[in-house]
């Protein structure tokens, strides 16, 4: 199953779970400084708004970042971050509860690229293979990352080399997670 399709399924499951638990879609604090096409603006109540994932059109890529860093990125990273605008979602996995990172808007996508740049530059300074983070774990300093040259998905402590390969690709990683909405 493609990255796009798996993400689409996860977002649909997450929406369904939210509605089962709360009788409404997932909520996010409405921030006028960070508008998003995901926001269902007619649902604003007490400073919170319901949201749903929205397909990016056109899909964003990491080409500008690759050019700036003189480092090609695999298409999987662009597909992962460039398919949808969405809030981060909680998923269950063999490695515990995770938070899949996503871009909320064009502005957030640009901020994400800046954060990835900082991560890549840190890895280069430490003379480690470049990785890109895609999810957070319950441990503050433990990330789920993609190794840029191979596409392998790893557990990685911030500032350290990846230490446990958990999947051969983003697709294989996403096959092992399930939406885990928790009200």
DADA-V464743 format. One line per field, one symbol per residue. ss: DSSP state (H for helix, E for strand, L for the rest). psi: psi as a letter, one per 20 degrees, with the letter a starting at -180 (. if undefined). burial: 1 if it has 24 or more other C-alpha atoms within 12 Angstrom, else 0. A space follows every 10 residues. Layout:
# DADA-V464743
ss: ???
psi: ???
burial: ???
This chain:
# DADA-V464743
ss: LLHHHHHHHH HHHHHHHHHH HHLLLLEEEL LLLLLLLLEE EEEEELLEEE ELLEELLLLL LLHHHHHHHL LLLLHHHHHH HHLEELLLEE EELLLLLEEE LLELLHHHHH HHHHHHHHHH HHHHHLLLLL EEEEEELLLL LEEEEEELLL LLEEEEELLL LLLEEEELLH HHHHLLLEEL LLL
psi: prgggggggg gggggggghh hikrrqqqpp oiimqqihpn hjjopkjqqq rqqppporpq rjggggghil oqqqhhgghg ijgqprrqqp qqrijaprop prphrgghgg gghggggggg hggghjlqqp rpqiqqaiph jprprppghh iqpqppqpir qqiopiqirg ghghijqqql po.
burial: 0011011101 1111101100 0001111101 0000111111 0000000011 1111110001 1100100000 0011111111 1111111111 1110101111 1111110110 0110011011 1010000011 1111111000 0111111101 1111110111 1100111011 1011111111 100
